[in-house]
Amino acid sequence: MKIFIALIPMFAVLCGCSHTLTLPYQPTTTAELKGNIEVDNFKYFPRPGVKQNQVRNTAAGTIYLTENVEDFYCNALKREMRQATLSLKPGAKCKLSGEVNDFAMDDLGYSVTYISNVHYVLTDTSGKALYDNIFDIRFETSKFLVAQAVFANINKTISDNIGKLLTDQTFSDVVAASCQ
């Protein structure tokens, strides 16, 4: 019994470790759009104390991606857009840029709320904004899941946000009218 009690602080320290994740991203969109859009680099503005490659979380421990959040997000967006049959060739009539305002796991307590807040701006070749919108995605799961489920939920946070963009009727209409 004394050994078990002596090991409790060690388990507490191990649970507060940081983890670096290599997340394979698989597109999930079923949207179909026609057009040519150049995807510009996205920006990530983490809260103070959060690093560029960190998934903000509220419980002990830290989760880092192997690449910056803005790069991971931009690459995921390109994959989703290709799956939606959009052309991403340079020199397009339209350019999509944006900002990842929040990318987080609120994991304090017995559940986890996954959060992604992204601002999208579609412009024409003169820089005039054709579309400007922010999507905030939040969903809750049980906290006590296997690692693969956590990875899948992090990906779902991104794919759901991009899915909101690709299925937004205003975005579809602007792409059809201006990005051919």
Legacy VTK file of the C-alpha trace (Angstrom):
# vtk DataFile Version 3.0
C-alpha trace
ASCII
DATASET POLYDATA
POINTS 180 float
0.000 0.000 0.000
2.902 2.354 0.795
4.328 1.806 -2.707
1.008 2.695 -4.305
0.746 5.914 -2.299
4.347 6.788 -3.180
3.579 6.360 -6.920
0.635 8.788 -6.934
2.829 11.911 -7.370
4.662 10.204 -10.262
1.353 9.508 -12.053
0.267 13.108 -11.495
3.480 14.376 -13.110
3.188 11.978 -16.054
-0.376 13.064 -16.773
0.799 16.685 -17.035
3.343 15.972 -19.775
3.349 17.617 -23.149
2.702 15.547 -26.260
3.651 16.252 -29.872
1.208 14.775 -32.360
1.631 13.883 -35.999
-1.934 14.009 -37.240
-2.744 12.541 -40.618
-5.565 14.616 -42.088
-8.197 12.946 -44.253
-10.729 15.175 -46.039
-14.372 14.442 -45.279
-16.362 16.902 -47.368
-19.196 15.779 -49.593
-19.648 19.274 -51.051
-19.199 19.742 -54.790
-18.156 23.157 -56.061
-16.807 24.335 -59.394
-14.271 27.123 -59.574
-10.643 28.109 -59.273
-9.435 29.525 -55.962
-5.900 30.241 -54.844
-5.491 29.487 -51.145
-3.267 32.017 -49.411
-1.492 31.341 -46.133
-3.699 31.424 -43.078
-2.641 33.121 -39.863
-2.984 31.810 -36.310
-3.279 34.195 -33.394
-2.975 32.051 -30.277
-3.700 33.429 -26.858
-0.732 34.646 -24.808
1.387 31.715 -23.647
0.155 29.404 -26.422
2.723 28.475 -29.072
2.164 28.523 -32.842
2.044 24.710 -33.008
0.002 24.210 -29.844
-3.612 23.116 -29.459
-4.815 25.315 -26.605
-6.235 23.254 -23.752
-7.436 23.934 -20.234
-6.348 20.841 -18.295
-2.856 19.742 -17.298
-0.550 18.797 -20.131
0.125 20.370 -23.488
-0.584 19.156 -27.014
1.724 20.224 -29.831
1.379 19.506 -33.537
4.467 18.715 -35.625
3.697 21.823 -37.715
2.230 25.224 -36.914
-1.556 25.335 -36.547
-1.876 27.795 -39.451
0.042 25.449 -41.784
-1.866 22.365 -40.630
-5.156 24.201 -41.109
-4.219 25.588 -44.534
-3.131 22.147 -45.761
-6.381 20.623 -44.465
-8.369 23.348 -46.243
-6.594 22.617 -49.532
-7.358 18.901 -49.194
-11.018 19.590 -48.481
-11.264 22.016 -51.410
-9.645 19.525 -53.794
-12.100 16.874 -52.651
-14.915 19.368 -53.359
-13.484 19.506 -56.938
-12.228 23.094 -56.693
-9.094 23.928 -58.684
-6.308 25.440 -56.578
-3.986 26.592 -59.360
-2.026 29.819 -58.847
-3.247 32.848 -60.752
-6.927 32.222 -60.013
-9.503 35.015 -60.131
-10.177 34.482 -56.432
-7.954 34.143 -53.393
-9.011 32.673 -50.045
-7.180 33.752 -46.917
-8.077 33.747 -43.281
-7.232 33.564 -39.630
-7.499 30.735 -37.143
-8.716 32.701 -34.138
-9.028 29.750 -31.781
-8.122 26.075 -31.918
-8.694 24.465 -28.561
-9.756 21.626 -26.317
-11.595 22.685 -23.178
-10.738 19.530 -21.276
-11.085 20.615 -17.664
-13.650 18.352 -16.034
-15.291 15.131 -17.190
-15.832 16.066 -20.837
-13.940 17.782 -23.655
-15.291 20.613 -25.763
-13.423 20.898 -29.063
-13.324 24.418 -30.497
-12.319 25.967 -33.817
-13.019 29.571 -34.736
-11.883 30.575 -38.219
-12.295 33.796 -40.209
-12.440 33.332 -43.999
-12.007 36.097 -46.601
-12.422 35.467 -50.335
-11.118 38.288 -52.541
-10.911 38.976 -56.258
-7.701 39.908 -58.122
-8.055 43.579 -57.110
-8.269 42.619 -53.427
-11.979 43.410 -53.125
-13.690 41.180 -50.557
-16.276 38.929 -52.185
-17.015 36.870 -49.078
-16.165 37.447 -45.413
-17.396 35.158 -42.651
-16.410 33.562 -39.352
-17.372 30.022 -38.374
-17.240 28.862 -34.769
-17.434 25.098 -34.258
-17.896 23.496 -30.843
-18.779 19.953 -29.889
-18.450 17.921 -26.721
-17.257 14.374 -26.118
-16.358 12.193 -23.202
-12.945 12.960 -21.767
-11.901 9.380 -21.269
-11.261 8.205 -24.814
-8.419 6.314 -26.457
-5.769 8.453 -28.143
-7.028 7.649 -31.663
-10.457 9.085 -30.776
-8.848 12.286 -29.500
-6.847 12.589 -32.745
-10.020 12.004 -34.764
-11.850 14.683 -32.759
-9.075 17.207 -33.355
-9.381 16.501 -37.094
-13.180 16.714 -36.842
-12.865 20.160 -35.285
-11.078 21.322 -38.432
-13.146 19.405 -40.985
-16.437 20.613 -39.472
-15.279 24.227 -39.710
-14.150 23.844 -43.323
-17.373 21.957 -44.046
-19.386 24.963 -42.843
-17.500 27.130 -45.348
-17.875 24.743 -48.287
-21.605 24.200 -47.687
-22.411 27.861 -47.010
-24.812 28.924 -49.778
-23.381 32.443 -49.970
-19.849 31.075 -50.424
-21.082 28.640 -53.109
-22.891 31.415 -54.952
-19.866 33.741 -54.882
-17.545 30.968 -56.126
-19.966 30.116 -58.946
-20.335 33.759 -59.976
-16.807 35.092 -59.532
-14.229 32.301 -59.326
-14.493 30.498 -62.679
LINES 1 181
180 0 1 2 3 4 5 6 7 8 9 10 11 12 13 14 15 16 17 18 19 20 21 22 23 24 25 26 27 28 29 30 31 32 33 34 35 36 37 38 39 40 41 42 43 44 45 46 47 48 49 50 51 52 53 54 55 56 57 58 59 60 61 62 63 64 65 66 67 68 69 70 71 72 73 74 75 76 77 78 79 80 81 82 83 84 85 86 87 88 89 90 91 92 93 94 95 96 97 98 99 100 101 102 103 104 105 106 107 108 109 110 111 112 113 114 115 116 117 118 119 120 121 122 123 124 125 126 127 128 129 130 131 132 133 134 135 136 137 138 139 140 141 142 143 144 145 146 147 148 149 150 151 152 153 154 155 156 157 158 159 160 161 162 163 164 165 166 167 168 169 170 171 172 173 174 175 176 177 178 179
